Every structure is written in C-alpha cells, then in structure tokens.
Amino acid sequence: MKDSDIDYSDIPPLGDEFFKKATVAWPPAKQQLTIRLDADVLNWLKANGRGYQTRINRILRAAMESQPRLHTRSTRTAPKKHSRTRGASRPV
C-alpha cells in the first residue's frame, strides 16, 4: 500500500495550537548516580560488550513496568540529601 492510497479524510488536521502544546516525552531524562553491584552481576552485564549501563536501565525499567503503578515522588524535585556522613553513628 502506498501513502497515496491511505484515506486521511476522517483525521482532523493538526493546527499550530497542537504543536505549541506538544512536548517530547521520550526518552525520559537520565540522572547520574553511583550504584554498587555484586562483581558477578557486573561481569554478566559487561559480558555482551558496550552498553551495559543501557542494559541495566532496560532491566530496571522492565521490572518497574511489571509492577502495579504506585504513587511516586515527583521527579521534578531534587532528592533530599542526608546530613550524615558515611559510617557516622546515630546519636543515642
């Protein structure tokens, strides 16, 4: 089928107002972080060559999307930083 064979008569045209409101929603913004993984897990991820961080993201996204949708914190606000330093004990 060629494009010229498609009947577009039932689709309203998209005006300037539509494109003013349109936003790009994919891919979501990435956020840099440090993560500690077991050595064997990291070796498994790296075994297929470049792109292991993308594989980590895809695995985590699949796990996230397989779960029921929960109320989550907005990603627009910066995460709260902990005032304690690593290894510091809590006051008793």
N, C-alpha and C positions, 0 to 999 in steps of 0.2 A: 504494500500500500504506500502510495506517495503522499506527501503532505498536502498536495493539491486535491486529493480525494477525501480529505477529512472535512466533515461538516462542522464548522465552528459557529453556526447561526444561533445556537442556544446558549452560548457563553457570552456574557456581557463584556464589553471592552474594559480594560483596566485604565482608569484615568490617572491624572497627575496626583490626585489626593491619595490614591492607593500607594503609589511609590514614595510619597512623602512619609507615610506611616510605616512602610515596610522596613524591617530590620533583618540583619543576618543573625540567625540563632545557632548556626552550626559552623564550625565546631565550637564547643564551649571554650572559654578562656582557660589556659593552663595556669597552674600555680606551682611554683617551685617549692620542693620540700626535701628533707633528708629522711630516709627510711632505712631501717636496719632489717636485713633479710638473712635467713639462715644461708650458709655458704652453699649448700647443695641446691637450694631453691634458686639462688642467683646463678649458679653454674648451669642449671637446667634452662633458665630463661635466656642465658647468653649462648647456649649451645647452637642455636639456629642463626647466629651471627648478629649483625647490626639490627637495631630496632627493639632491643629488649625492653626499653622503657615504654615504648608504644605497646608491646605485648603485656606488660604489667598493667597499663591503663585499660587495655581491652578486657583483660581478665577481671579486673575490679569493676569495670562498667557492666559486664555480663552478670557478675554476682549482684551488683546493686539493682540492676533492672529486673532480676529474677525475684526480688523481694517485694512484698507489698509496700506500696508507697506510704512513707511515714512523714509526719510533719518535721521538716528540717529547718535548720537555721538558714537565714538568707546568706547567700554567697557575696552579697554586696557589702557587708560589713567586715571589717578586719577582725581576724581572730584575736581573742584576748590573750595577752602574754602573761605567763606565770611570773610572779615576782621572785620565786625561789630559784636558787641555782641548783645545778645538778649535784646530787649527793647531799644536799642540805637536809638536816633533820627538822621535823616539825617541832614547834615549841610545845612543851608538855604542860 
